[in-house]
């Protein structure tokens, strides 16, 4: 398909989870971040109303938002092989595209018309993202733990991006062989989006933007 003039492009959404358009179903209260304490009365807690990094179900909310965007705005349908693979419904060969979704990244193969339509729809939806990167002999793309390259003849090569180097043999005679096996499975299943964190973020921190929370003064009771 690349030989026929289609392009391969990568879309990287910036801070994906806080851009989910659905609200949390459960009540979550959080202490103010240290840098915001001086701006609110003493005893103020935050009521988290939208998904943020650090909340278990945040990924599901973002998936619902971004997957729905592709189905509705780009007229795409989920492949029967993989829910993360979408294909255009249109019979018009001029607007043909295939999209692979991985949390905040989407790898797309499509016609110039599809690429243009995707760009217009992402801007209309006001999703914050980096400019699309297009695969060329000079530009490689990194997606889902792999590196995709193209040579001058437009032949594609896909290779792992370092995951294989982190895999270690499991000693089947060791007392902790089950734990070793579990750890190595985690290494092989590692995905960029699921492990992303921001500088200074600690386990359990809620990272997002102010519009995702409401402040309450003097709320008492256990934290959820």
C-alpha positions in Angstrom: 0.0 0.0 0.0 2.9 2.3 0.7 4.1 1.5 -2.8 0.7 2.8 -4.1 1.2 6.3 -2.6 -0.3 5.8 0.9 1.5 7.2 3.9 2.3 5.8 7.4 2.0 8.4 10.1 2.2 8.5 13.9 -0.1 10.6 16.1 1.1 11.2 19.7 -1.6 12.6 22.0 -0.2 14.9 24.8 -1.4 13.9 28.3 -4.1 11.6 27.0 -6.0 10.5 30.2 -7.0 14.0 31.3 -8.5 14.6 27.9 -11.1 11.8 28.3 -14.6 13.2 27.9 -16.4 10.9 30.4 -16.7 11.5 34.2 -15.6 9.1 36.9 -18.3 6.9 38.3 -16.9 6.7 41.9 -16.1 9.5 44.3 -12.4 10.3 44.7 -11.1 12.9 47.1 -7.5 14.0 47.2 -5.2 16.3 49.1 -4.0 19.4 47.4 -0.6 19.1 45.7 2.1 21.0 47.7 2.4 23.7 45.1 -1.4 24.5 45.4 -1.8 24.5 49.1 -1.2 28.2 49.6 -3.9 29.1 47.1 -6.8 27.5 49.0 -8.2 27.7 52.6 -6.8 25.2 55.1 -8.5 21.8 55.1 -9.4 22.0 51.4 -9.6 18.7 49.5 -10.0 18.1 45.8 -13.0 16.2 44.4 -11.7 14.5 41.2 -14.4 14.5 38.6 -12.4 13.5 35.4 -9.8 10.8 34.8 -6.2 11.6 35.8 -3.0 9.7 35.7 -2.8 7.6 38.9 -6.5 6.5 38.8 -6.9 2.9 37.9 -9.8 3.3 35.5 -8.5 6.4 33.7 -7.2 4.4 30.7 -10.7 2.9 30.1 -12.2 6.4 30.0 -9.6 7.6 27.5 -10.0 4.5 25.4 -13.8 5.2 25.2 -13.2 8.8 24.1 -10.5 8.2 21.5 -11.9 5.0 20.1 -15.3 6.7 19.8 -13.7 9.6 18.0 -12.3 7.4 15.3 -15.6 5.5 14.9 -17.8 8.5 14.7 -15.7 11.3 13.2 -13.6 9.2 10.8 -16.3 6.6 10.0 -14.2 3.7 11.1 -15.0 0.2 12.4 -13.2 -2.2 14.8 -11.4 -5.1 13.1 -12.6 -8.5 14.0 -9.0 -9.5 14.7 -8.1 -6.8 17.3 -10.2 -4.1 19.1 -7.2 -1.7 18.8 -7.2 -2.0 15.0 -9.7 0.1 13.0 -10.5 0.3 9.3 -12.5 2.9 7.4 -16.1 1.9 6.4 -16.2 4.0 3.2 -16.2 2.2 -0.2 -14.4 5.3 -1.6 -10.8 4.1 -2.2 -9.7 7.8 -2.1 -10.5 8.0 1.7 -9.0 4.7 3.0 -7.2 4.3 6.3 -6.1 1.7 8.9 -5.4 2.9 12.4 -3.6 1.0 15.2 -4.3 2.4 18.7 -2.0 2.1 21.7 -3.1 4.4 24.5 -1.8 7.8 23.5 -0.2 6.8 20.2 -1.9 5.9 16.9 -0.1 4.5 13.9 -2.0 5.2 10.7 -1.7 3.9 7.1 -3.9 5.8 4.7 -4.4 7.9 1.6 -3.5 11.6 1.6 -7.3 12.4 1.8 -7.7 10.2 4.9 -4.6 11.9 6.5 -6.1 15.3 5.8 -9.5 14.3 7.2 -7.8 12.9 10.4 -5.9 16.2 10.9 -9.1 18.3 10.5 -11.1 16.1 12.9 -8.4 16.0 15.6 -8.3 19.8 15.5 -12.1 20.1 15.7 -12.1 17.8 18.7 -9.4 20.0 20.3 -7.3 17.0 21.4 -3.9 18.3 22.4 -1.2 16.4 20.5 2.2 16.7 18.9 2.4 17.3 15.1 2.0 14.0 13.2 5.3 12.3 12.2 5.4 10.7 8.7 7.6 7.7 7.9 10.2 8.5 5.3 13.7 7.1 4.5 15.0 9.9 6.7 12.4 9.7 9.5 11.8 6.5 11.6 8.7 5.9 13.8 8.7 4.4 17.3 5.4 2.7 18.2 4.4 0.1 20.8 7.9 -0.8 21.7 9.1 -1.2 18.1 10.9 0.9 15.5 9.6 1.2 12.0 12.0 2.3 9.2 11.8 2.7 5.4 14.6 2.5 2.9 15.0 4.4 -0.3 13.1 1.6 -2.2 10.2 2.2 0.3 10.7 -1.3 1.8 9.6 -1.3 5.5 11.6 -2.9 8.4 10.1 -3.4 11.9 12.4 -4.2 14.9 12.1 -4.3 18.6 13.2 -1.2 20.5 15.3 -2.7 23.3 12.7 -4.9 25.1 14.5 -8.1 24.0 17.7 -6.9 25.7 15.9 -6.7 29.1 14.7 -10.3 29.0 16.6 -12.7 31.4 16.5 -16.5 31.6 14.5 -18.0 34.4 16.3 -20.4 36.6 13.9 -23.3 36.9 15.7 -24.6 39.9 15.5 -21.4 41.9 13.1 -21.2 44.8 11.7 -17.9 43.4 11.3 -19.2 39.8 7.6 -18.4 39.8 8.4 -14.8 40.7 11.2 -14.6 38.1 8.8 -15.9 35.4 6.2 -13.2 36.4 8.8 -10.5 36.2 9.9 -11.6 32.8 6.3 -11.7 31.5 5.9 -8.1 32.7 9.0 -7.1 30.7 7.7 -8.7 27.5 4.3 -7.2 28.0 5.6 -3.7 28.7 3.8 -1.0 26.8 4.8 2.7 26.6 1.4 4.2 27.4 0.7 2.0 30.4 4.0 2.9 32.1 4.1 6.6 31.3 4.7 9.0 34.2 5.8 12.6 34.5 8.9 14.1 36.1 8.5 14.2 39.9 5.4 12.0 39.9 5.3 9.3 42.6 3.2 6.2 43.0 -0.3 7.2 43.9 0.0 10.9 42.7 -2.8 12.3 40.7 -1.4 14.2 37.7 -3.7 16.3 35.5 -5.1 19.7 34.9 -7.1 22.0 37.2 -10.3 21.6 35.1 -10.5 18.0 36.1 -11.1 18.7 39.8 -13.3 20.7 42.2 -12.1 22.1 45.5 -14.0 21.6 48.8 -13.2 23.1 52.2 -13.3 21.2 55.4 -14.4 17.8 54.0 -13.9 15.1 56.6 -13.7 11.3 56.2 -11.5 8.6 54.7 -9.8 9.1 51.4 -11.1 6.9 48.5 
